[in-house]
Amino acid sequence: MTAAGPAAPHLAGLAHLPAVGLDELQATAALQTRVDRKYVLPLDALHDLVAALPDGTRRLVIDGRDGFGYESVYFDTPDLDAFHLAAGRRRRRYKVRTRTYTDTGGCWLEVKTRGPRGTTVKDRREHDVRARDEVDDALGFVVDTLAAHGVALPDPRSGAEPLLAPTLTTQYRRRTLHLPDGARLTVDTGLEWLGARSAAALPGHAVVETKSVGGASAADRALWSLGHRPSRISKYATGLVVLDPALGGRPWRRTLRRSLAA
């Protein structure tokens, strides 16, 4: 499967926004440590969202395109420790994934942890796209990064190799906006969850995420003015629950009931 782009008509207003290049975006809003807020919106709400954004909002454009395919492969232990830490809202929760930019072929291994005051911290390094479904050659990087953020996994260099296996793949298309206050807003459409034996999709909704260095951004205020409130959704953990409801998923029950089931 590929992450199709069913939302293009709903995002037609983006074409009128001025462009920002990748180098400038990374220089001014890399936001590797940030506050994230996620929202699940019906596709037909995206037009009003774009119209409500402040003047000076720009869209990321690379080689003439402003929508990009993403594939993420998530890794977890046999006991799904990363999932259960997220389900328990633990301070030391983490995610390990490879992220492939399917339009360009670039691939990164990313380790996401929690920083002070609920911030998200992302550490990453380039990864061989041909090995995007494994982390074997980068286990040392994963272990060291997690240890630096207070998460202990067995160190493979001690002979006790941590067991991290691919548990879920997500695919979607992303559009990224740069706001004049320095925040980012991403709009993900065509989301698909791919497990070992099953798959699910979110064709009628977009996952919108705001990323800022501190409090509410102009994007958050625009969303609130339209009646949208943050949703508890994790592409990884929520996806596992969608594919296997027996896992429970209490933190995401309201999102599953009100948004994803619609």
N, C-alpha and C positions, 0 to 999 in steps of 0.2 A: 504494500500500500504506500501511497505517497500522500503528503499533506496537501490536499487540494485547497483551492482558494475560493470557497463559495461566497465569501463576503464582499467581493470586489465592488458590486453595485452599491453596497451600504457604505463604502469608504470612498466613493467618488469625490467627495469634498476634499480629500487629502491632496488631490492633484493640483489644487489651487494654492497649497502652502508652499512657501519658498523652500529650497533644498539646503541641506547641510551635508557636508562630506564626512566620511568615516574618520579621517584624521582629526578634523576639528571637533567632532563629537567626542572622540576619546580624549582629546586634550582638555576639553572644557567640562565633560560630564562622564568621566570613566566610571565613577561611583562603584568601586569594588567593595567599599564599606558603605552601607546605606540603610535607609528605612524603606521597606517594601510594603505596599498595600495592594491587594488583589481584589478585583471586582469581576463578577460574572454577569455579562450584559446580553440581552437578546440582540441579534444582529441588527434589527430595525431601530435599535437605540443608538447605534454608532453615528448616524448622520447628525443627530442633535448634539452628541458629545463633541464631534469635530467643530461644529458651529459655536460651541460654548467655550472653546479654548481661547486663551488670550492672544491678542495681536503679538506677532513676533515668534509664534510657534513655527518650528521648521520640521520638515520630514527628512529622514535619512535617505539619501539617494546614492546608490553605487552603480556605476556603469549604466545609468539611465533607468534603473528599476528601484522601486521603493517597497517591494514585498519580497521576502526571502524565506526559503525553506529551511527548517530546523529539524534535526533528529537528535534526540537525547537517549542514551542508554544508561539506565540507573543500575547501580550495584548495591548489594546488601549481603549480610551474613546469612547462613542457613536458617537462623532463628528470626530473621528480618528485624535485626536490632535497630537499624535506621528508621524503619517504619514505626516500630513500637515507641521509640523515643519521641517521634513526631506526634504520635497518637496521644502520648501522655503529656505533651506540651513541656517536655523536659528542657532545661536550660542548655544542656550539652548535646542537643540533637545535631545531626549532620546529614549531608547527602554527598554521595560520590557518583559522578556521572561522566560520560564523555558527551561532548556536544559537537555535532557535525553540521556545518553550514553547507547544505546540500547543493546550493547553487554555485558555490565556489570550490567546494571540496576541502576547505579548511576544517581541522578537527582539534579540539582541546580536551584535556582531562581537567575536570573542575571538582574542587572540594568546597562545599558550602557549610559554614558553621554560624553560630550565633555569637554576636559581640555584645558589648555593653548596651544597656537600654533597648534591647530588642533589635539591634541592628543586624543586618545580614552581612557576613564577611565571605568573599569569594576569592579563593586562591586557585590559580590554574597554570597549566603549562601545555605546550604544544604536544600533540599526540598523533601517532600514525593512524591515518584514517582507515587503513586496512585492518587495524586491530582495535576498532572502536568498540567492540563487544568484549574487551578484556582489559585488565589493568596490570597484568603480571609484571611487565617491565617497569612499572611505575609504582609498585607497592611501597617502596621506600619513601617516595614523595608523599603518598597518601598517609602513611603512618606518621611521618614527621610533621606534616601539616596538621593532622588531627591532634597529635600530642601537643603542639604549640598552642592549641586552643582548648586543651584540657580534656580531650577525648582519647582514651587509651584503646589501642588495638595491639595485638601481638606483633612484635617486630620481626619481619621475615629474615632479617640479618642475624637473629638469634636462633634460627632454626625452627621457630614456631610461626609458621606462615599463616597470616590471617586469611580466612576464606571469604572472599568477596566474589560473588557471581552475578551475572546480569539477571535482573528480575523483571524489568519492564522497559519497554521502548515507547517513547512518545514522538509523534510527528505533527507538525503544524506549520503555518506560515505566519511570519511576524512582520509588523510594520512598527517602526520606532520614530517617536517624535521627541524633539528637543525643545523644552519650554524656556522662555526668557528668564525664569528664575533659576535656571541651571538644572532643573529636574528632567527626568526622562519619563515618557509614557510609552508603553509597548502594547500593541493590540495583536493578540494571537487568535487566528481563526483556523477552521478545519482541523481541530485537535483530534488526534486518534491515539488510543492506548492499545499497545500490542503486547500481549503476554505470550507465554510459551504455548498455551492451548486455546486462548480466546482473544477477542478483540472487541473494542467498543469505540464509539465516536461521539463527538459533541457538535453536530452539524448546525444547530440552530442558535448557538451562543458563541460569544467571544470572551476570552479571558484577558482582561485589561489590567495592567500592572503599572503602578506609579513607583518611581524610584527617586528618592531625594536624600540629601545629606542630613536632614533634620526633621522638622515638623511637617505639617501638611503643605503640599505643593499647590501651585495654581491648578494643576490637573485634578488633585483631590477636591479642591473647592468647586471646580466645574462639575465634577461627578456628583458631589453632594447637592449642588444647586438643582440638579436634574432628578434628585430623589434616589440616587444610587448610594449604597453603603458598602463598605468592605465585606468581602465574603471569605470564609475560611475554606481555602482550596489550596491543595498542593498537587501539582501535576503528577508527582510520584505517588504520594500516599493516597490521594483521592482516587487515582487511577487503579491502584491495587484493590481498593474497596469496591470500585465499580466492577472490576473483573472477578472479584471474590468477596461477595457480601458477608461471608462468614467471618471475615476479619474484624467486623464491627464498624470501626470508623466513627466513633462518637463525635470527635471535633468537627467532622465534615457532614454530619447527618442533616443539618438544616440546608446546607448548600445542595446536597444530593436530593433532598426532598423538594425544595422550592425552585431550584434552577436546572440541575442536570436532568431531572426526570421530566421537565416540561417539554 
